[in-house]
Amino acid sequence: MIRSDRITHVLVDGVRYPDALRRLYARDDLAEIEPLYLMTRFKDLAEQGPILVAPRGRGFVDEILAEGDGELTRAMSLLTASATTEALGDHLLRFVEAEIDGISRLVRFADPLVLRHWLASFGDIVPAEVMGPIHAWRVAHWAPAWGATAAPQWRVFEASESSVLEAGRGTPVPAMMGAPQQEALEAVARWQFKERLSAYFSRHLGEAWAEVPLDRRGDWLDARLDDAQAWGAQTERQFAIWCELALRRGETFMTASDGLYARWVAGDASRGELPRQQQLYALDDWSRSEAADQQNGNRTTRMSSHD
């Protein structure tokens, strides 16, 4: 159980908590409110960026903890730190940008979804050089949109006693955005894409989506995305088309000898000579045509006659 009196600061993600500054300043139980972007080149995005808050009393934190799975839980993380708000803010500003593949990128580390993946990528104990003056960082883990509803769980990340040192040398390793951390950000992007796919399937293909067991939907989506990537899909649209075709026409629609792709090419061999991405778009269009439905109906009749 989290003791609210041990929480010294709350980190707010302005994107997940719209109109954040007005709403925060309207409260009378916050001692300090510091938009971290305000003193950076991203000052025009100050309200959408990370906002560090020092609560006055226990009311604000108690409200967050009592909410369950809601806006506050999904927009805020809880910190226990031995530093002033200004000093803690200076430390957190180190995470605003990271160089990935030689390109400086903005990192939305205040988003609890990003934060929990990023911190978890360091293992059970986070290097002290990353945590700085933070003794404990609590982040909510909520159930994904494709899974069963469940109450959020708060995970606590704690700092190691000393910085990670590079083998054979006495200097700290720059651990903030190594390969595991970049993989964690990729996992966040996949999580978000899977949630969008799940929401789309629930709205538009509810009957077919309901046939995938609730406890298998996450694995099903991962497998289909891996299939699409191995085949050569490159854009979100292509990945989405692949997953929808798999849901509507079967997981082996592209590989089965009597699958959708094989029947499509059988109708016109030149279709198989199109560039792969173009094939996927054309196959998707054809799958919605009367010709595909008629051929699928004939196939079902033939299969039934042999049973």
N, C-alpha and C positions, 0 to 999 in steps of 0.2 A: 504494500500500500504506500502511495506517495504522500509524504507529509508536506503540505503546502507551505508550512513555515520555513522549510529548508530551501525553497525556490527563491532565488535572488532576482532573476530576470526572466522575461518572456521574449522570445524572438518571433516576430509576426511576419508572415509572407503577405505583402500587400496585394498580390494577384489573387490569392485565395480568400482574402478578406477585403472585398471592395470598399472604396470610400474610407479606407483605413484611418487616415489622420483625423478626419472629422469625428469618426466614431470613437477613436481613442481619446481625443482631447475632450470629448463630451463627458467622459467619466471623471469621477472625483476620487477614485481609488488608485490612481497611477501617479507616482512621484516624478518619473522622468520618461520622456518619449523622444527617442533619437532615430530619425530616418537616416540610415547609414549611407545612402547614396548622396545625401545632401552636399557633402564636401568632396564629391568625386565628379568625373566628367559625365556621370549619369544622373546629375542632379534633377534633370527634367523628369526623370522616372522615380523620383524620391518616394512617391506614394505607392508605387507598384513594387518597389524593392524591399529589402529587409528593413524592419523597424524594430529597434531594441527598446524594450519597455522595462522599467523598474517599478514593480507594484508597491503600493502603500497598503500595508496590511495583507490579509489573506483572501479577501473577497474575490479578486480577479482570478487568481489561480484556482480557488475552490470552484468558481463558475466553469472554468475550463474542464476540470476533472469530473465535474458532475454532469457534463453535457452528454457524454456517450459519443456516438458517431455523429458528428455534426460539423458545422462550419468552424468553430473554434478549434476543435481537435485536429481538423485537417489543415488548419492555417497556422498553428502555433506550436512551438516547442519550448520546453522548460529547462532553465539553466540554473545550476548552483555554482557560483563563481566567487573567488576572493579578489575582486577588483571593482573599481568604480565603473559606472556605466560608460564613462568616456574611455577608460582604458580597455574595457571589454569590447567596446565598439571599434576601437583602433585594431584590436586583434582580429575581430571578425572581418574587417575590411580586407584582410589578406586573402579571403576566399572569394572575393567578388569576381575576379578574373583569373583564368588559368590558361596556360599555353598548352594546346593540344594539337599535335601534328604540325607544330610550327605556327599555329594560328591562335591569337588571343581570343578567348571565348568568355562570355558572361556566364557565370554559374549561379543558378537560382538555389543556392544552398539553404535559404530560409524556408523553402517549400519542404514540409515534413516528408513528402514522398521522396524527394531528391536526397534530403538530409539523411534519412534512415538507411538508404542504399549506400550512400557515400561513407557514412561512419562505419557501417557494417563491413565495408570492404577492407578496413584495417584489421579486422579480427575482433576478438573479445575485448582487447584493451587498445585504446586509441593512443598513438604516440603523443607524448607531452608537447611536442612542437606544434601539433595540430590543435590540441585542446587549450594550450596556453594557460590562462588563469581559470579555466573551467574545470571544476572537479567532477561534475556529473552533468550529462546532457540527456534529457528525457524526451523521447519522440514517440508519437502514437503510431501503432501499426493497425490499420483497419482492413477489413475483409475486402477483397477485390470485387468489382462489379460482376464478374463472371462466376463468383462462388456463392456459397451460402452466407446469409446474413449472420453477423456475429459482432459482439461488443468489441470495441478497439482495445488493444493491449498496449500499455506503455512500456517501452524498452529503455533501459538506462545504459548509456555509454559512459565509461569512466576512463580517466587518463592513466597512462603508465607512469611509473615513478621517474623515469628518465627518458630522454629522447632516443630514438633509434639511431644507432651509429653505423656508418658504412664500415664494412669489414676491413680491418687493417688500417683504418684512418680515424682520426679523431674529430671529424666534422659531421654535423647532422646530415642525414640523407634528406633531400627535398621530397618529403613523402606526400604532400598535399594532393598531387595529381599524377601518381604513377599508373602503371598498367592496370592494377586491380581497381583503382578509382575510376579510370576511364571506362572499364568494363561495367562498373556499377552505374555510370551515367547511361550507358547503352541499355542496361537492364531497365532503367527508369523509362526510357523512350519506348521500349517494347511493352512494358506494363501499361503505359498510357495508350498505346496503339491497340492493345488487346481490349482495354476498356471501351474504346470507341467502337471496335468491331462488335463486342458483346452488346453494347447498347443498340447498334444498328440491327443486329440479328434479332434482338428481342422485339424491336419495333416492326421490322419488315419481313422477317422470316421466323416468326415466333414458333410455328408448328415444327419446322425442321430443327430449330435450335433447341426446342424442348426435348427432342429425341437424344440429344447428347446429355448424358448424366451430369448433374450439377457438379459432382466432385471430380469430373473428368474434363470439364470445359477448359480449364487453364492448360492442361497437358495437350488437349486436342488443338487448341490455338497454337501452342508452341510447335507442335509437330507439323501443322500445316504451314506455318511461317518458315520453318526449316526446309520443308519440301520446296516451297516457292523460291527460297534463296538458292537452294541447290540447283533448281531448274534454270535460274537466271533472272528472276524478278529483281528489279532495281529500285522502283519507286513505291511509295505507300499505296498509290492507286493500283499498281500491279499486284502487290501483296494482298490488298483487299479483294480484288477480283478473284485471285486464286482461292482465298478462303471462302468466298461466297460460292464459287463453282463447286468446291469440295463439299460444302454444306448442301447445295441443291442437287448435285449430280454424283456425289460419292467421292470418297477420299482418293480413289485411284482414277479419277476422271481423265488424267493426263497419261497414265501408264498402262491401264488395262487394255487387253486386246480387243475388248468389246466396249471400251469406255467412250466417253464423249469425244475426246480428241480423235480416237481412231475412226469413229463414225463420221466425224467432220471431214477428215482427210479423205476418207473413202468416197465422199461425195465429189471431191475435186482434188486430185493429187497435187496440184500446184499450190494449194494452201500450205502444205508442209514445207515449201521453199521460202516462205515469208520469214523475215527476221523474227526471232523468238518473241520479243515484246509485242510486235505487231500481231503475231499469231494469237497471243493471249487476248488482245482486244477483239480481234475478229471472232475468235472462238466464243467469247462472252456474248457478243452480239448474236451469233448464230444460235447459241443455246437458248435464247429467248424467242426464237422464230418458230413459226408453225412447222417449218421443215424439220427442225430438231424434235419438236413434240411428236410429229407424225412418225419420224424414224424411231423415236424412243418407244412409241406405242406399238409399232410393228415388231420391234425387238422383243417387247414384253410378250406379245402374242406368240412369237416364234419360240421363246423360252418356255412359255406355258405349254405349248403343244408337245414339247419333248418330255415334260415331267410325267 
